[in-house]
Amino acid sequence: MNSKNFNIEVKKLDYLYQNLPSSIVAVLMLSIITTFGFYNIVDTQNLIIWFVLNLFLLILRTYSFISYKKNTITLKNFSSYYVIFFIFSSFSGLLWGSIAIYLMPTEIEYKTIIVIFISGLVSSTALSLASKIEMFYMYLFLALSPFIYTLALSDEHSYHLLAVTLFLYMFIVSSLAKKISTSINENIEIAFVNKNLVTELKEKVEEANIANEAKSKFLSVMSHEIRTPLNAIMGFVQVLKKGEKDAKKSKYLDTIDKSSKVLTNVINDILDLSKIESGKFILETTSFQPKDEFESLYLLYTHNAQEKNITMKNSISPDLPTTLNCDVLRIKQILSNLLSNAVKFTPEGKSIELIIDYNETNSSLFFEVKDEGIGIAKENIENITQAFVQADSSTTRHYGGTGLGLSIVTTLLKLFNSKL
């Protein structure tokens, strides 16, 4: 077996084991319902033996799942895990099929209920065993053929009808299982191929980035920042912060939380730029109250400015319209980038002013953010709005950032038929 085929087979085996916990729970619940539901209807001793055997098998299957999750699948142990799963699956089908011989009720209504139970279980198994259709066929045969055999030997015409129905059900579910299996296995193979293509694409992207000096600098700055799944970090940090009473540890958690948010903003900027460049970025027009929206944004950055002892001045016009129709989310994104830059580059003790006005003549909004920061040299004005570019490398070292903010602002404004 070559490397590619082996990896695909491992994925198919992994599909079986990933679905095993839900199968164990379903079988356990159905076993309990069957045992209590038919306790005084069928032979009690056989019923208890059947339930204990089922429980023992479920414990073994749980243990096999734990073992599978703990170990790395190699060419040496692959067959073992496959055979174990096949044996346990077959025994499970055999136990359910044994009901037809040792635990079959005499009344037609109870027989029908049992058949419905088993049929439902088989239907769910068609999906959980889909990556290995031969396992499902074995399970289907062991679980249902004893019922067909027992019902067919009965003298009652109604039982014969139930046997025929069950046989037709086996045929139908087999056909559907085959289609499901084909679809899932094709998806597994496609996913494997796509994974290789993604790996190759990443290599090509890295090669292309080498030819672009600005992007190369960006990647070198950001390579150590995008390492971990940020959502998981931020989620668990919030959980830890709620229960942490130690002041020193709380301070550490705050630091992690703030750093995670910074990284999130970096990634959001990259995604926004990527969408814009691919032409998939579309403005969504909604009705909003400009004064409320801009005031809330002003208050947010007032808090950020106060942390640096910077004064924020509010020059939002009181004559703004009551409502406007526009993409308020992207307008606030533009303003947020400008205000964020102002706070970042303005030293302690200085001021920032937010000016927002509305021109009724041409129905246009005007924004201005004034700060007393380091400024931008005239020779860098044209380049500063290009992606991944900052005024110079010392700016990146001292202030951080990706150089995407003003590029995104400029591009978004173009979508609004406006300019920076």
C-alpha positions as CSV (number, residue, x, y, z in Angstrom):
1,M,0.0,0.0,0.0
2,N,1.5,3.3,-1.1
3,S,1.6,6.4,1.1
4,K,-1.4,8.1,-0.5
5,N,-3.7,5.0,-0.3
6,F,-2.6,4.3,3.3
7,N,-3.5,7.9,4.3
8,I,-6.9,7.6,2.7
9,E,-7.6,4.3,4.4
10,V,-6.6,5.8,7.7
11,K,-9.1,8.6,7.1
12,K,-11.8,6.0,6.5
13,L,-10.9,4.2,9.7
14,D,-10.9,7.5,11.5
15,Y,-14.4,8.1,10.2
16,L,-15.6,4.9,11.9
17,Y,-14.0,5.7,15.2
18,Q,-15.2,9.3,15.2
19,N,-18.8,8.0,14.9
20,L,-18.3,5.3,17.5
21,P,-19.2,7.4,20.7
22,S,-22.6,8.4,19.3
23,S,-23.2,4.8,18.3
24,I,-22.3,3.5,21.7
25,V,-24.8,6.0,23.4
26,A,-27.6,5.1,20.9
27,V,-27.1,1.3,21.4
28,L,-27.0,1.8,25.2
29,M,-30.2,3.8,25.3
30,L,-32.0,1.3,23.0
31,S,-30.7,-1.6,25.1
32,I,-32.1,-0.1,28.2
33,I,-35.5,0.7,26.6
34,T,-35.6,-2.9,25.2
35,T,-34.8,-4.5,28.5
36,F,-37.2,-2.5,30.6
37,G,-39.9,-2.5,27.9
38,F,-40.0,-6.2,27.5
39,Y,-39.1,-7.3,31.0
40,N,-42.3,-9.2,31.8
41,I,-43.1,-10.0,28.2
42,V,-40.2,-12.2,27.1
43,D,-38.0,-14.7,29.0
44,T,-36.5,-12.7,31.8
45,Q,-33.4,-14.7,32.2
46,N,-32.5,-14.5,28.5
47,L,-33.3,-10.8,28.5
48,I,-30.9,-10.1,31.4
49,I,-28.2,-12.2,29.8
50,W,-28.7,-10.4,26.5
51,F,-28.5,-7.0,28.3
52,V,-25.3,-7.9,30.2
53,L,-23.6,-9.1,27.0
54,N,-24.6,-5.9,25.3
55,L,-23.3,-3.8,28.1
56,F,-20.0,-5.8,28.2
57,L,-19.6,-5.3,24.4
58,L,-20.2,-1.5,24.8
59,I,-17.5,-1.4,27.4
60,L,-15.1,-3.1,25.1
61,R,-16.0,-0.8,22.3
62,T,-15.5,2.2,24.5
63,Y,-12.1,0.9,25.5
64,S,-11.2,0.4,21.8
65,F,-12.2,4.0,21.1
66,I,-10.0,5.3,23.9
67,S,-7.1,3.2,22.8
68,Y,-7.5,4.5,19.2
69,K,-7.6,8.1,20.3
70,K,-4.4,7.7,22.4
71,N,-2.3,6.0,19.7
72,T,-0.9,7.1,16.4
73,I,-2.1,4.9,13.5
74,T,0.7,3.4,11.6
75,L,1.1,0.7,8.9
76,K,1.8,-1.8,11.7
77,N,-1.3,-1.2,13.9
78,F,-3.8,-0.1,11.2
79,S,-5.0,-3.7,10.5
80,S,-5.5,-4.4,14.2
81,Y,-7.8,-1.5,14.8
82,Y,-9.7,-2.3,11.6
83,V,-10.2,-5.9,12.6
84,I,-11.2,-5.0,16.2
85,F,-13.8,-2.6,14.9
86,F,-15.1,-5.2,12.5
87,I,-15.4,-7.9,15.1
88,F,-17.1,-5.7,17.7
89,S,-19.5,-4.3,15.0
90,S,-20.4,-7.8,13.9
91,F,-21.0,-9.0,17.5
92,S,-23.2,-6.0,18.0
93,G,-25.3,-7.0,15.0
94,L,-25.4,-10.6,16.2
95,L,-26.7,-9.6,19.6
96,W,-29.5,-7.6,18.1
97,G,-30.3,-10.4,15.7
98,S,-30.4,-12.9,18.6
99,I,-33.5,-11.2,19.9
100,A,-35.4,-12.9,17.0
101,I,-34.4,-16.4,18.3
102,Y,-34.2,-16.0,22.1
103,L,-36.3,-12.9,23.0
104,M,-39.0,-12.7,20.4
105,P,-42.5,-11.8,21.9
106,T,-45.5,-13.8,20.9
107,E,-47.8,-10.9,20.3
108,I,-47.8,-9.3,16.8
109,E,-47.7,-5.8,18.2
110,Y,-44.6,-6.5,20.3
111,K,-43.0,-8.2,17.3
112,T,-43.7,-5.1,15.2
113,I,-42.2,-2.8,17.9
114,I,-39.0,-4.9,18.1
115,V,-38.7,-4.9,14.3
116,I,-39.1,-1.1,14.2
117,F,-36.5,-0.7,16.9
118,I,-33.9,-2.8,15.1
119,S,-34.7,-1.2,11.7
120,G,-34.1,2.3,13.2
121,L,-30.8,1.1,14.7
122,V,-29.8,-0.3,11.3
123,S,-30.7,3.0,9.6
124,S,-28.4,5.0,11.9
125,T,-25.6,2.4,11.4
126,A,-25.8,2.9,7.6
127,L,-24.3,6.4,8.2
128,S,-21.8,5.5,11.0
129,L,-20.3,2.6,9.1
130,A,-20.5,4.3,5.7
131,S,-16.8,4.6,5.1
132,K,-16.5,0.7,5.2
133,I,-19.7,-0.6,3.4
134,E,-18.7,-4.2,4.0
135,M,-19.0,-3.7,7.7
136,F,-22.5,-2.4,7.3
137,Y,-23.6,-5.3,5.1
138,M,-22.4,-7.7,7.8
139,Y,-24.2,-5.8,10.5
140,L,-27.3,-5.6,8.4
141,F,-27.3,-9.3,7.7
142,L,-26.6,-10.3,11.3
143,A,-29.2,-7.9,12.8
144,L,-32.1,-8.5,10.5
145,S,-31.8,-11.9,8.8
146,P,-32.8,-13.8,11.9
147,F,-36.0,-11.8,12.1
148,I,-36.8,-12.5,8.5
149,Y,-36.1,-16.2,9.0
150,T,-38.2,-16.5,12.2
151,L,-41.1,-14.5,10.8
152,A,-41.1,-16.5,7.6
153,L,-41.3,-19.8,9.4
154,S,-44.4,-18.7,11.3
155,D,-47.9,-20.0,10.4
156,E,-49.4,-16.5,10.7
157,H,-50.0,-14.6,7.4
158,S,-49.4,-11.3,9.1
159,Y,-45.9,-12.5,10.1
160,H,-45.2,-13.5,6.5
161,L,-46.2,-9.9,5.5
162,L,-43.8,-8.5,8.1
163,A,-41.0,-10.7,6.9
164,V,-41.5,-9.6,3.3
165,T,-41.6,-5.9,4.4
166,L,-38.4,-6.4,6.4
167,F,-36.7,-8.1,3.4
168,L,-37.6,-5.1,1.2
169,Y,-36.4,-2.8,3.9
170,M,-33.0,-4.6,3.8
171,F,-32.8,-4.2,0.1
172,I,-33.7,-0.5,0.2
173,V,-31.4,0.4,3.0
174,S,-28.5,-1.5,1.4
175,S,-28.9,0.5,-1.8
176,L,-29.0,3.8,0.2
177,A,-26.0,2.8,2.3
178,K,-24.1,2.1,-0.9
179,K,-24.8,5.6,-2.2
180,I,-23.9,7.2,1.1
181,S,-20.7,5.1,1.3
182,T,-19.7,6.2,-2.2
183,S,-20.3,9.9,-1.4
184,I,-18.4,9.8,1.9
185,N,-15.4,8.0,0.5
186,E,-15.3,10.4,-2.4
187,N,-15.3,13.3,0.0
188,I,-12.5,11.7,2.0
189,E,-10.4,11.3,-1.1
190,I,-11.2,14.8,-2.3
191,A,-10.3,16.2,1.2
192,F,-7.0,14.4,1.0
193,V,-6.2,15.7,-2.4
194,N,-7.2,19.2,-1.4
195,K,-5.0,19.0,1.6
196,N,-2.0,18.3,-0.7
197,L,-3.1,21.1,-3.0
198,V,-3.3,23.5,0.0
199,T,0.2,22.5,1.1
200,E,1.5,23.1,-2.4
201,L,-0.4,26.4,-2.7
202,K,1.2,27.6,0.6
203,E,4.6,26.8,-0.7
204,K,3.9,28.8,-3.9
205,V,2.6,31.7,-1.9
206,E,5.7,31.7,0.2
207,E,7.8,31.7,-2.9
208,A,5.8,34.6,-4.4
209,N,6.1,36.6,-1.2
210,I,9.9,36.5,-1.4
211,A,9.6,38.5,-4.6
212,N,7.7,41.2,-2.8
213,E,9.9,43.0,-0.3
214,A,7.1,44.7,1.6
215,K,5.1,41.6,2.0
216,S,8.2,39.7,3.0
217,K,8.8,42.2,5.8
218,F,5.2,41.8,6.9
219,L,5.4,38.0,7.0
220,S,8.6,38.2,9.0
221,V,6.9,40.5,11.6
222,M,3.7,38.5,11.8
223,S,5.0,34.9,11.5
224,H,5.4,34.5,15.2
225,E,2.0,36.1,16.0
226,I,-0.3,33.8,14.0
227,R,0.5,30.5,15.8
228,T,-2.4,29.4,17.9
229,P,-6.2,29.1,17.5
230,L,-7.2,32.5,18.8
231,N,-10.8,31.7,19.5
232,A,-9.9,28.9,21.8
233,I,-7.3,31.1,23.6
234,M,-9.8,34.0,24.1
235,G,-12.6,31.7,25.2
236,F,-10.5,29.9,27.8
237,V,-8.9,33.2,29.0
238,Q,-12.4,34.6,29.7
239,V,-13.3,31.4,31.7
240,L,-10.1,31.6,33.7
241,K,-10.5,35.4,34.4
242,K,-13.9,34.8,36.0
243,G,-12.6,32.4,38.5
244,E,-9.2,33.8,39.2
245,K,-8.8,35.7,42.5
246,D,-5.0,36.0,42.5
247,A,-4.1,39.6,41.5
248,K,-0.8,38.6,39.8
249,K,-2.4,35.8,37.8
250,S,-5.3,38.1,36.8
251,K,-2.8,40.6,35.5
252,Y,-1.2,37.9,33.4
253,L,-4.6,36.8,32.1
254,D,-5.4,40.4,31.2
255,T,-2.2,40.6,29.2
256,I,-3.0,37.4,27.3
257,D,-6.5,38.7,26.6
258,K,-5.3,42.0,25.2
259,S,-2.7,40.3,23.1
260,S,-5.2,37.9,21.7
261,K,-7.5,40.8,20.7
262,V,-4.6,42.5,18.9
263,L,-3.9,39.3,17.0
264,T,-7.6,39.0,16.1
265,N,-7.5,42.5,14.7
266,V,-4.5,41.6,12.6
267,I,-6.2,38.5,11.2
268,N,-9.4,40.5,10.5
269,D,-7.4,43.1,8.6
270,I,-5.8,40.4,6.5
271,L,-9.1,38.7,5.8
272,D,-10.8,42.0,4.9
273,L,-7.9,42.9,2.5
274,S,-8.1,39.5,0.9
275,K,-11.9,39.8,0.3
276,I,-11.5,43.3,-1.1
277,E,-8.7,42.2,-3.5
278,S,-10.7,39.1,-4.6
279,G,-13.7,41.3,-5.4
280,K,-15.9,39.5,-2.9
281,F,-16.4,42.4,-0.7
282,I,-19.9,43.9,-0.9
283,L,-21.3,46.9,0.9
284,E,-24.6,46.2,2.8
285,T,-26.9,49.2,3.0
286,T,-29.0,49.5,6.2
287,S,-30.8,52.3,8.0
288,F,-29.0,53.6,11.1
289,Q,-28.9,56.6,13.4
290,P,-25.6,58.3,12.7
291,K,-25.4,60.4,15.9
292,D,-25.8,57.3,18.2
293,E,-23.4,55.2,16.2
294,F,-20.6,57.8,16.1
295,E,-21.0,58.8,19.7
296,S,-20.6,55.2,20.8
297,L,-17.5,54.9,18.7
298,Y,-16.1,58.2,20.1
299,L,-16.7,56.9,23.7
300,L,-14.9,53.7,22.9
301,Y,-11.8,55.4,21.8
302,T,-12.1,58.0,24.5
303,H,-11.5,55.1,26.9
304,N,-8.5,53.9,24.9
305,A,-7.1,57.4,24.8
306,Q,-7.5,57.9,28.5
307,E,-5.3,54.9,29.1
308,K,-2.5,56.8,27.4
309,N,-3.4,60.1,29.1
310,I,-4.6,61.6,25.7
311,T,-7.4,64.1,25.5
312,M,-10.3,63.2,23.1
313,K,-12.3,66.1,21.6
314,N,-15.8,65.5,20.4
315,S,-16.6,67.6,17.3
316,I,-19.5,65.5,16.0
317,S,-22.0,67.8,14.4
318,P,-25.3,68.1,16.2
319,D,-27.0,68.6,12.9
320,L,-26.5,65.1,11.6
321,P,-29.6,63.6,10.0
322,T,-31.8,61.5,12.2
323,T,-31.2,58.4,10.0
324,L,-29.0,57.5,7.1
325,N,-29.0,54.6,4.7
326,C,-25.5,53.2,4.2
327,D,-23.1,50.4,5.3
328,V,-22.6,51.6,8.9
329,L,-20.4,48.7,9.8
330,R,-17.8,49.7,7.1
331,I,-18.1,53.4,7.9
332,K,-17.3,52.6,11.5
333,Q,-14.4,50.3,10.4
334,I,-12.9,53.3,8.5
335,L,-13.3,55.5,11.5
336,S,-11.9,52.9,13.8
337,N,-8.8,52.5,11.7
338,L,-8.2,56.3,11.7
339,L,-8.9,56.7,15.4
340,S,-6.8,53.6,16.3
341,N,-3.8,55.1,14.3
342,A,-4.3,58.4,16.1
343,V,-4.3,56.8,19.5
344,K,-1.3,54.6,18.6
345,F,0.9,57.4,17.3
346,T,-0.1,60.3,19.6
347,P,2.2,60.6,22.7
348,E,1.0,61.1,26.2
349,G,-0.4,64.4,27.2
350,K,-1.5,65.4,23.6
351,S,-5.0,65.4,22.1
352,I,-7.1,63.9,19.3
353,E,-10.2,65.4,17.7
354,L,-13.0,63.6,15.9
355,I,-14.8,65.8,13.4
356,I,-17.9,64.5,11.7
357,D,-20.2,66.7,9.5
358,Y,-22.9,66.3,6.9
359,N,-23.4,68.1,3.6
360,E,-27.1,68.3,2.7
361,T,-26.3,69.6,-0.8
362,N,-24.7,66.4,-2.0
363,S,-25.9,64.2,0.8
364,S,-22.3,63.3,1.9
365,L,-20.6,62.6,5.3
366,F,-17.3,64.2,6.1
367,F,-14.9,62.7,8.6
368,E,-11.7,64.1,10.0
369,V,-9.4,62.8,12.7
370,K,-6.9,65.3,14.0
371,D,-4.0,64.2,16.2
372,E,-0.7,65.6,17.6
373,G,1.2,62.4,16.8
374,I,4.5,61.8,14.9
375,G,3.0,62.6,11.5
376,I,4.0,61.2,8.1
377,A,6.9,62.5,6.0
378,K,5.8,64.1,2.7
379,E,7.8,61.6,0.7
380,N,5.8,58.7,2.3
381,I,2.3,60.1,1.8
382,E,1.7,58.3,-1.5
383,N,3.1,54.9,-0.3
384,I,1.5,54.9,3.2
385,T,-1.9,53.7,1.8
386,Q,-0.4,50.6,0.1
387,A,-0.9,47.2,1.7
388,F,1.8,46.0,4.2
389,V,3.6,49.4,4.0
390,Q,4.5,51.7,7.0
391,A,6.4,54.9,7.0
392,D,9.7,53.0,7.7
393,S,10.9,49.9,9.4
394,S,11.5,51.8,12.7
395,T,7.8,52.5,12.9
396,T,7.0,48.8,12.9
397,R,9.6,48.1,15.5
398,H,8.4,50.8,17.8
399,Y,4.6,50.8,17.3
400,G,3.9,47.4,15.8
401,G,1.1,46.8,13.4
402,T,0.8,45.3,9.9
403,G,0.6,48.4,7.6
404,L,-2.9,47.3,6.5
405,G,-5.0,49.9,8.2
406,L,-4.8,52.8,5.8
407,S,-4.8,50.5,2.8
408,I,-8.1,49.0,4.0
409,V,-9.5,52.5,4.7
410,T,-8.5,53.7,1.2
411,T,-10.0,50.7,-0.5
412,L,-13.3,50.8,1.5
413,L,-13.6,54.5,0.7
414,K,-13.3,53.7,-3.0
415,L,-16.3,51.4,-2.6
416,F,-18.2,54.4,-1.2
417,N,-17.0,56.5,-4.2
418,S,-15.0,58.5,-1.8
419,K,-11.4,59.1,-1.0
420,L,-8.9,59.6,1.9
